[in-house]
Amino acid sequence: MSWLSAAPVPLVWATIAVVLIAAEILAPGFLLAWFAVAAFLTFALTWAVEGLPLIQQVGLFTLLSAVLIGAAVVWRRGRPRPAPDAATGINDRAAHQEGAVAILDEPIRNGRGRLLLGDTLWHVEGPDLPAGTAVRVVGHRRMVLLVEPAGDAPGT
């Protein structure tokens, strides 16, 4: 009997499944999990069908792995994704400036200017205003702050 037709103990496939799950836990990426499921299914089928040759077991494992990974890829592509412009506010520095009040160091001319807010020099858009005017950040467009006169701003 050659090694290709020798039937290993089905528990070997269960052991492979457990090792793959442990590897998935240590290095998450959700790829090894599909191989672990394929190994577990191979274990179940070799347990149910005694005497299944090794070459057929390996072929079954390979086929199940390919089908499971293919199904995962198709499922992931079909899931809805958030729109790229859906602002979450995370790492959006300009959004965190909304509501801030500051004094213009430089005038706003032709609707554009610059403002020192905290330790950052921001490009701003708003009505033409002289230097020294208190402005409130009312919005942003990408990394440009939209400002308006603060009027009765606290602290000014």
VOGU-3710 file (C-alpha; in Angstrom, 3 decimals, decimal comma):
1> mswlsaapvp> 0,000/0,000/0,000  1,517/3,353/-1,017  1,509/6,476/1,138  -0,987/8,089/-1,282  -3,628/5,514/-0,485  -2,940/5,241/3,250  -5,801/6,675/5,271  -4,567/8,800/8,206  -6,584/8,962/11,362  -9,395/11,519/10,956
11> lvwatiavvl> -8,259/13,226/14,161  -5,255/14,546/12,236  -7,663/16,800/10,329  -9,222/17,948/13,618  -5,743/18,753/14,914  -4,960/20,715/11,758  -8,232/22,651/12,211  -7,355/23,519/15,827  -3,824/24,599/14,863  -5,205/26,806/12,072
21> iaaeilapgf> -7,729/28,426/14,429  -4,934/29,085/16,942  -2,832/30,635/14,169  -5,806/32,794/13,134  -6,164/34,037/16,701  -2,465/34,875/16,923  -2,298/36,523/13,480  -5,817/37,738/12,699  -6,736/38,380/9,114  -9,680/36,022/8,721
31> llawfavaaf> -7,974/33,946/6,043  -6,779/30,979/8,081  -10,280/30,546/9,502  -11,522/29,310/6,110  -8,738/26,724/5,960  -9,650/25,686/9,517  -13,293/25,192/8,504  -12,164/23,153/5,486  -9,965/21,013/7,747  -12,850/20,473/10,159
41> ltfaltwave> -15,202/19,483/7,323  -12,529/17,108/6,001  -12,280/15,650/9,510  -16,052/15,133/9,619  -16,154/13,482/6,203  -13,154/11,207/6,879  -14,765/10,231/10,159  -18,012/9,351/8,358  -16,362/7,582/5,401  -13,774/5,159/6,746
51> glpliqqvgl> -10,878/4,162/4,528  -10,878/7,328/2,392  -7,447/7,457/0,691  -5,077/10,271/1,647  -5,017/11,694/-1,880  -8,805/12,049/-1,772  -8,649/13,629/1,683  -6,107/16,200/0,510  -8,171/16,822/-2,644  -11,297/17,274/-0,505
61> ftllsavlig> -9,464/19,699/1,791  -8,165/21,672/-1,216  -11,583/21,800/-2,861  -13,338/22,859/0,355  -10,688/25,537/0,987  -11,115/26,967/-2,505  -14,918/26,959/-2,285  -14,976/28,583/1,163  -12,469/31,304/0,261  -14,282/31,958/-3,028
71> aavvwrrgrp> -17,604/32,251/-1,190  -16,030/34,644/1,321  -14,675/36,849/-1,461  -18,055/36,948/-3,224  -19,841/37,695/0,061  -17,431/40,492/0,935  -17,773/42,135/-2,479  -21,557/42,085/-2,161  -21,633/43,846/1,221  -22,561/47,517/1,171
81> rpapdaatgi> -19,698/49,861/2,003  -20,020/53,317/3,499  -19,727/56,158/1,045  -16,188/57,533/0,879  -17,404/60,999/1,823  -19,298/59,762/4,881  -17,512/61,724/7,577  -16,863/59,844/10,762  -14,922/62,677/12,342  -12,001/60,425/13,140
91> ndraahqega> -8,732/62,002/12,059  -10,617/64,933/10,540  -8,756/67,844/12,124  -10,771/70,471/10,292  -14,055/69,077/11,637  -12,710/69,311/15,175  -12,179/73,070/14,726  -15,872/73,810/14,083  -17,222/76,197/16,703  -13,774/77,520/17,630
101> vaildepirn> -13,350/81,270/17,984  -10,067/82,974/17,111  -8,675/86,392/16,243  -7,538/86,940/12,643  -3,791/87,547/12,499  -4,011/88,336/8,786  -6,934/89,936/6,937  -9,292/87,944/4,738  -9,121/89,408/1,202  -11,227/88,280/-1,754
111> grgrlllgdt> -12,822/85,652/0,488  -9,558/83,908/1,368  -7,080/84,224/4,153  -5,152/82,422/6,854  -5,747/81,986/10,550  -3,529/80,740/13,352  -5,653/78,410/15,440  -3,813/76,583/18,176  -0,444/75,713/16,702  -1,657/75,369/13,104
121> lwhvegpdlp> -1,917/77,963/10,373  -5,196/77,247/8,540  -6,452/78,457/5,182  -9,833/80,098/5,698  -12,697/81,273/3,528  -15,257/83,859/4,512  -16,255/87,495/4,102  -13,473/90,048/3,748  -12,424/91,037/7,269  -9,530/93,036/8,692
131> agtavrvvgh> -6,835/91,555/10,899  -7,799/91,535/14,582  -11,423/90,524/13,919  -12,860/87,703/16,006  -14,140/84,890/13,781  -15,981/81,646/14,465  -15,324/78,476/12,481  -18,708/77,442/11,074  -17,669/74,594/8,802  -14,968/73,255/6,572
141> rrmvllvepa> -14,358/72,180/3,021  -11,639/69,542/3,105  -8,825/71,307/4,988  -10,108/74,867/4,494  -12,008/76,344/7,424  -15,152/78,375/6,699  -15,415/81,364/9,030  -17,789/84,214/9,814  -17,504/87,169/12,165  -17,969/85,993/15,732
151> gdapgt> -19,836/89,118/16,830  -20,305/88,793/20,599  -17,833/85,938/20,942  -16,981/85,021/24,515  -13,428/85,918/25,410  -13,072/88,631/22,737
//
